[in-house]
Amino acid sequence: MILSITLISLVVWNMQAKGQQDPYTSAMKSAIELMEQALEPGELAESANRFERIATAEKSKWMPYYYASYSLVSMSYDEGDGAQRDLILDRAQELLDQALELEPKESELHVLQAFLYPSRILVDPMGRGMTYIEKMFASLEKAKSLNPENPRSYFLEGVNKLNLPPSFGGGADVAKPILEEALVKFEAFTNEDPLWPSWGEKDTRTELEKLQ
């Protein structure tokens, strides 16, 4: 009888423990929610600050650095002042570099690097265009080689080729099949980590609708 009660107690305790989130996961989910709901640059800056604080406490985890960098890169696209944009991107690059030191073979980090480069181009399109376009596509190829099923690498490739003229290997005819492949991969992609990046699918659908 005592053994039965003990076993039941252990089962109940285990179920309760599984239902509870550790402080790291809870803090990350809260910061991700803030980031995903952000409508203003200041809200993205706040989410970046939250992720940096988590990274300070969890130095061995790459995701806080990733999301801090992603928040700043996203914010940079709304910054009209070139010098200020570069400052934001400088910090985003520092955070991304820290993540890459921890997980140099993580496909998502190379996708984020490819997402960062076009914002650099917008500061000085004529002066920076060719250099950063080459770097961007090199990062996407690296991301694909590390994980061919990562849909975000195909999404960014498709979007960027859509915005390149045909004389540079771009245009709608080139971009559409890449975006279609991205959508197939988004629909098939699964990851058990609740904190895993999930952006890109909605924008892929939007771009494909424009091309119909």
C-alpha positions in Angstrom: 0.0 0.0 0.0 2.8 2.4 0.9 4.6 1.5 -2.3 1.5 2.2 -4.3 1.0 5.6 -2.7 4.7 6.4 -3.2 4.5 5.5 -6.9 1.4 7.6 -7.4 3.0 10.5 -5.7 6.0 10.3 -8.0 3.8 10.1 -11.1 1.9 13.2 -10.0 5.1 15.1 -9.1 6.6 14.2 -12.5 3.5 15.5 -14.3 3.5 18.7 -12.4 7.2 19.2 -13.1 6.7 18.7 -16.8 4.0 21.3 -16.8 6.2 23.9 -15.2 8.6 26.0 -17.4 12.1 26.7 -16.2 13.0 30.4 -15.7 15.0 30.5 -18.9 12.2 29.2 -21.2 9.7 31.4 -19.5 11.8 34.5 -19.9 12.6 33.7 -23.5 8.9 33.1 -24.4 8.0 36.4 -22.9 10.7 38.2 -24.8 9.8 36.4 -28.1 6.1 37.4 -27.6 7.1 41.0 -27.1 9.3 40.9 -30.2 6.6 39.3 -32.4 4.0 41.8 -31.3 6.3 44.8 -31.7 4.8 47.6 -33.8 7.4 50.3 -33.1 11.2 50.4 -33.2 11.3 51.1 -29.4 9.5 47.8 -28.8 12.0 45.9 -30.8 14.8 47.7 -28.9 13.2 46.6 -25.6 12.9 43.0 -26.8 16.6 43.2 -27.8 17.5 44.4 -24.3 15.5 41.6 -22.7 17.3 39.0 -24.8 20.7 40.5 -24.0 19.9 40.3 -20.2 19.0 36.6 -20.7 22.2 36.1 -22.6 24.2 37.6 -19.8 22.7 35.0 -17.4 22.8 32.1 -19.9 26.2 32.6 -21.6 26.3 29.1 -23.0 23.0 29.4 -25.0 23.0 30.8 -28.5 19.3 31.6 -28.8 19.3 34.8 -26.6 22.1 36.2 -28.7 20.3 35.2 -31.9 17.0 36.9 -30.9 18.7 40.0 -29.6 20.5 40.3 -32.9 17.3 39.5 -34.9 15.4 42.2 -33.0 18.0 44.8 -33.8 18.3 43.8 -37.5 14.5 44.1 -37.8 14.6 47.5 -36.1 17.3 48.7 -38.5 15.1 48.4 -41.5 12.9 51.1 -40.0 15.8 53.5 -39.3 16.1 56.2 -41.9 19.4 57.7 -40.8 22.3 55.8 -42.3 24.8 56.4 -39.5 22.3 55.3 -36.9 21.4 52.3 -38.9 25.0 51.2 -39.0 25.3 51.6 -35.3 22.3 49.4 -34.8 23.8 46.8 -37.2 27.2 47.0 -35.5 25.6 45.9 -32.3 23.5 43.2 -34.1 26.6 41.8 -35.7 28.4 41.7 -32.3 25.6 39.7 -30.8 25.4 37.4 -33.9 29.1 36.8 -33.7 28.7 35.7 -30.1 26.0 33.2 -31.1 28.3 31.9 -33.9 31.1 31.4 -31.5 28.8 29.1 -29.6 27.2 27.3 -32.6 29.1 27.9 -35.8 27.3 25.2 -37.6 23.8 26.4 -36.8 21.9 27.1 -40.1 19.6 29.7 -38.5 22.6 31.9 -37.6 23.8 32.1 -41.1 20.3 32.9 -42.3 20.3 35.8 -39.8 23.6 36.9 -41.2 22.1 37.0 -44.7 19.1 39.0 -43.3 21.5 41.6 -41.8 23.5 42.3 -45.0 20.7 44.0 -47.1 20.2 46.5 -44.3 23.9 47.5 -44.7 23.3 47.9 -48.4 20.5 50.4 -47.8 22.9 52.8 -46.1 24.8 53.2 -49.4 23.4 51.1 -52.3 25.8 52.2 -54.9 28.9 51.8 -52.7 27.9 48.7 -50.8 25.6 46.8 -53.2 27.9 44.3 -54.9 30.0 43.5 -51.8 27.1 42.8 -49.5 25.0 41.0 -52.1 27.8 38.5 -52.6 28.2 38.1 -48.8 24.4 37.6 -48.4 24.1 34.8 -51.0 27.3 33.2 -49.6 25.6 33.1 -46.1 22.5 31.6 -47.6 24.5 28.9 -49.3 26.2 28.2 -46.0 22.9 28.0 -44.3 21.6 25.5 -46.9 24.6 23.3 -46.7 24.2 23.0 -42.9 20.4 22.4 -43.1 18.9 21.9 -46.6 15.4 21.8 -44.9 15.6 25.3 -43.3 12.8 27.2 -45.1 14.1 30.6 -44.1 17.2 30.3 -46.3 15.0 29.7 -49.4 12.6 32.5 -48.3 15.4 35.1 -48.1 17.0 33.9 -51.3 13.6 34.2 -53.1 12.8 37.7 -51.8 16.3 39.0 -52.6 16.3 37.6 -56.1 12.9 39.1 -56.6 14.4 42.5 -56.0 17.3 42.0 -58.2 17.1 42.9 -62.0 17.2 40.0 -64.5 20.6 41.1 -65.6 21.9 40.3 -62.1 20.2 36.9 -62.0 17.0 38.1 -60.4 13.4 38.9 -61.3 10.0 37.3 -60.7 10.6 34.3 -63.0 13.7 33.3 -61.0 12.3 34.1 -57.6 8.9 32.5 -57.8 10.1 28.8 -57.9 12.4 29.5 -55.0 9.6 31.0 -52.9 7.4 28.1 -53.8 10.1 25.7 -52.5 10.4 27.8 -49.4 6.6 27.4 -48.8 6.8 23.6 -49.2 9.6 23.5 -46.7 7.8 25.8 -44.2 4.8 23.5 -44.4 7.0 20.4 -43.7 9.3 22.0 -41.1 9.0 20.9 -37.5 11.1 21.4 -34.4 10.3 20.3 -30.9 12.1 23.3 -29.3 9.3 25.8 -28.4 11.8 28.7 -28.7 12.9 27.8 -32.3 12.7 30.6 -34.9 9.4 30.5 -36.8 9.5 33.7 -38.9 9.2 33.9 -42.7 6.2 31.7 -43.7 3.6 34.5 -43.7 5.9 36.7 -45.7 6.6 33.9 -48.1 2.8 33.5 -48.7 2.4 37.3 -49.2 5.2 37.4 -51.8 3.8 34.5 -53.7 0.3 36.0 -53.7 1.8 39.1 -55.4 3.3 36.9 -58.1 0.1 35.2 -59.0 
